[in-house]
Amino acid sequence: MATPEPLLRLVRVSKQFDTAEGAGALAVLRDITLEIAAGESVAVVGPSGSGKSTLLNLMGALDRPTSGEVWLGGQDLQDLGEHALAAVRNRQLGFVFQSHHLLPHCTVLENVLVPTLAHPDGGAGREAEERGRLLLERVGLGRRLGHRPGQLSGGERQRVAVVRALINRPKLLLADEPTGALDRGSAAELGRLLVELNREQAVTLVVVTHAPDLARQMGRVLELRDGRLTDGEGPRG
């Protein structure tokens, strides 16, 4: 029986950034090879400045590697132009950041529906709105649909951000320090919710985190150090 194609595949990926004139390039990621199967949950840990967010940006087509390949759903993202990459980010990827980035003058439901506005039909439609309502109910915000972000707690705002990331049924959900700005109780609640939604929504989950409690809830934990990714099997590259 053939092995299923991984949802996400990085092949010898490296990333460098230019530094001050004459100082040469700064190597952040070095020759990383990684496969993530559909439905997996993966945590990426490591010290501050190790390149975790850079790695997530490459996975999410927010940046391009200096060398190597990033494949999503069997498609080499390096072959796509900016317009096609924007469509991939909108339709196949969901993003949750440490800051919720909600629009302050929009209601909870309106914030959730913002990603649907990029669809060719130009609007959310009844199906998307109903999905938004159901997901908000699922995360305990069914009575907050008409509230604005300023009327919500930090944990509630982050749950809205998670629903917004899921509204277009992405294949891959990428979360960059999603609990970093939350108190301990809210962080634990959001961590449990991400794990549950990973299963319920059949969405692959990659979380960058400094929180050991959150990392332990993932199916696999990878460590990024000195530009190289490792797990219990040693370097991946």
SVG drawing of the C-alpha trace seen along z (x, -y; Angstrom):
<svg xmlns="http://www.w3.org/2000/svg" viewBox="-28 -51 60 53">
<polyline fill="none" stroke="black" stroke-width="0.4" points="0.0,0.0 1.4,-3.4 2.4,-5.9 0.0,-8.9 1.6,-12.1 2.4,-14.4 0.3,-17.5 3.4,-19.7 6.9,-18.9 10.1,-21.0 13.1,-19.8 16.5,-21.1 15.1,-24.5 17.5,-27.3 16.8,-31.0 19.2,-33.8 18.7,-37.5 20.9,-40.4 22.6,-42.2 24.3,-45.6 26.4,-46.5 29.6,-44.5 28.5,-42.1 27.4,-39.3 24.2,-37.2 22.7,-35.9 21.7,-32.2 18.6,-31.6 17.5,-28.2 19.9,-25.6 19.1,-22.7 15.8,-21.7 13.9,-18.6 10.5,-17.8 7.3,-16.0 3.9,-16.6 1.0,-14.3 -2.6,-15.4 -4.3,-15.6 -1.1,-15.7 -0.5,-18.1 3.1,-19.4 4.8,-21.8 8.0,-23.7 9.9,-24.8 13.3,-26.4 15.0,-29.5 14.0,-33.0 15.6,-34.1 16.1,-30.5 14.0,-31.1 10.7,-29.5 8.6,-32.3 10.7,-32.4 10.0,-28.6 6.3,-29.2 6.3,-32.0 7.8,-29.7 5.3,-27.0 2.5,-29.6 3.8,-31.1 4.3,-34.4 8.0,-34.3 10.1,-32.3 13.2,-30.3 16.7,-31.3 17.1,-27.8 15.1,-24.5 11.5,-23.6 8.2,-24.0 5.4,-21.8 1.7,-22.0 -0.8,-19.4 1.6,-18.1 2.2,-21.6 5.6,-23.3 4.9,-26.8 8.0,-28.1 6.3,-27.7 3.5,-30.1 3.3,-33.9 2.2,-36.3 -1.5,-36.3 -1.6,-32.5 0.2,-32.4 -2.3,-34.9 -5.1,-32.5 -3.3,-29.6 -3.0,-31.6 -6.7,-32.5 -8.1,-29.1 -5.7,-26.4 -4.1,-28.0 -5.3,-29.5 -3.1,-31.7 -3.3,-32.5 -0.8,-34.9 0.1,-36.0 -1.8,-39.2 -5.4,-38.5 -5.4,-41.3 -9.2,-41.7 -10.8,-44.7 -11.9,-46.9 -15.0,-48.4 -16.3,-45.1 -18.5,-42.6 -17.2,-39.1 -19.1,-37.5 -18.0,-40.2 -14.3,-39.6 -14.7,-35.9 -16.1,-36.4 -13.4,-38.8 -11.4,-36.0 -14.4,-35.0 -14.6,-38.4 -11.7,-37.5 -13.8,-34.8 -14.8,-35.3 -18.5,-35.8 -17.4,-38.9 -19.1,-38.0 -19.6,-35.5 -22.9,-34.0 -25.3,-32.1 -23.2,-29.0 -20.1,-30.9 -22.1,-32.9 -23.8,-29.7 -20.4,-28.1 -19.1,-31.1 -22.0,-31.0 -21.6,-27.2 -17.8,-27.6 -18.3,-30.5 -20.9,-28.4 -18.4,-25.6 -15.7,-27.7 -18.2,-29.1 -18.9,-32.5 -22.4,-31.9 -23.7,-34.7 -21.0,-37.2 -21.7,-37.4 -22.6,-41.1 -19.9,-42.1 -16.8,-44.0 -13.3,-43.0 -13.0,-45.7 -15.9,-44.0 -14.1,-40.6 -11.5,-39.1 -8.0,-38.3 -8.9,-34.6 -12.2,-35.3 -10.5,-37.5 -8.0,-34.7 -10.8,-32.2 -12.4,-34.6 -9.0,-34.6 -9.0,-30.8 -12.5,-30.7 -11.5,-33.3 -8.5,-31.1 -10.9,-28.1 -13.7,-29.8 -12.5,-28.9 -11.9,-25.2 -8.0,-25.4 -5.9,-22.3 -3.2,-23.6 -3.6,-25.8 -0.4,-27.6 -0.3,-29.2 2.6,-31.4 2.8,-31.7 -1.1,-31.6 -1.1,-31.5 1.8,-34.0 -0.3,-37.0 -2.8,-35.0 -3.0,-34.3 -2.4,-30.7 -6.0,-29.7 -6.9,-31.2 -3.8,-29.7 -4.7,-26.2 -8.2,-26.6 -7.0,-27.7 -4.5,-24.8 -7.2,-22.3 -9.4,-23.9 -6.7,-23.8 -6.2,-20.1 -9.9,-19.4 -10.4,-21.4 -7.4,-19.6 -9.4,-16.4 -12.9,-17.8 -12.1,-20.0 -9.6,-17.5 -7.1,-20.3 -3.4,-19.8 -1.9,-21.9 1.5,-23.4 2.2,-25.5 5.2,-27.5 5.4,-28.0 7.6,-28.6 4.9,-27.0 5.9,-23.4 2.3,-22.6 1.0,-23.5 3.8,-21.6 3.1,-18.4 -0.5,-18.4 0.7,-18.1 1.3,-14.7 4.9,-15.5 7.4,-18.0 10.3,-19.4 13.1,-21.6 14.7,-24.4 18.2,-25.3 21.1,-26.8 19.0,-26.8 18.5,-23.1 15.3,-21.1 15.6,-18.1 13.3,-15.6 14.0,-12.3 15.6,-10.9 18.2,-13.7 18.7,-16.4 16.2,-16.7 18.3,-17.7"/>
</svg>
